[in-house]
Amino acid sequence: MKDFDYKSFQAKALEQLKAGKPILGKDSTFASLLENILNAALKGEINVHMDEEEGISASRRNCYNRKQVKTSPGKITVHTPS
């Protein structure tokens, strides 16, 4: 998973707005923000779950599967813990 680049997101969103293009919708700038939020939520959820489960190996924390999810802003990649 890559870190979210807020400055790049902001610049792209401003560029699209100035060009009269929507930042919401298929293949929009918002898709990268949504992808980052979903991946952070999944990572937080698995971390809480793993901390509560003592019998699970800590090395499993680093295993993720990539899945393409179709959303109204476009396709995003979600990294689900395995």
C-alpha positions in Angstrom: 0.0 0.0 0.0 1.3 3.4 -0.8 1.0 6.5 1.4 -1.7 9.0 0.4 -0.2 12.2 -1.1 -2.6 15.0 0.1 -0.7 17.8 -1.8 -1.0 15.9 -5.1 -4.7 15.2 -4.4 -5.3 18.8 -3.7 -3.4 20.0 -6.8 -5.3 17.6 -9.0 -8.7 18.5 -7.5 -8.0 22.2 -8.1 -6.9 21.5 -11.6 -10.1 19.6 -12.4 -12.3 22.3 -10.8 -10.6 25.0 -12.8 -11.1 23.0 -16.0 -14.8 22.7 -15.2 -14.5 19.0 -14.5 -16.3 17.4 -11.5 -14.1 15.9 -8.8 -16.8 13.3 -8.1 -17.9 10.6 -10.5 -16.2 8.0 -12.6 -12.4 8.0 -12.5 -12.4 11.3 -10.5 -9.8 12.7 -8.1 -12.1 11.7 -5.2 -11.5 8.0 -6.0 -7.9 8.1 -4.7 -9.2 9.8 -1.4 -11.9 7.1 -1.0 -9.4 4.3 -1.7 -7.1 5.7 1.0 -9.9 6.1 3.6 -11.2 2.5 3.0 -7.7 1.0 3.2 -6.9 2.9 6.4 -10.2 1.7 7.9 -9.5 -1.9 7.0 -6.0 -1.7 8.4 -7.3 -0.2 11.7 -10.0 -2.8 12.0 -7.5 -5.7 11.5 -5.0 -4.2 14.0 -7.7 -4.0 16.7 -8.8 -7.5 15.9 -5.3 -8.9 16.0 -4.5 -7.1 19.3 -7.6 -8.8 20.8 -6.6 -12.2 19.5 -3.6 -13.7 21.3 -3.4 -17.0 19.4 -2.8 -15.5 16.0 0.7 -15.0 14.6 1.9 -11.4 14.4 3.3 -12.1 11.0 -0.2 -12.4 9.5 -0.6 -8.7 10.1 1.5 -8.0 7.0 -0.5 -10.2 4.6 -3.0 -8.4 2.3 -5.0 -9.3 -0.8 -5.7 -6.7 -3.5 -9.2 -6.4 -4.7 -10.7 -4.0 -7.3 -13.9 -2.4 -6.2 -16.2 -0.5 -8.5 -17.6 2.7 -6.9 -19.3 5.7 -8.3 -16.0 7.6 -8.4 -14.5 4.8 -10.4 -12.5 1.6 -9.7 -10.4 1.6 -6.5 -8.0 -0.9 -5.1 -8.7 -2.2 -1.6 -6.1 -4.1 0.4 -8.0 -6.6 2.5 -6.2 -8.3 5.4 -5.8 -12.1 4.8 
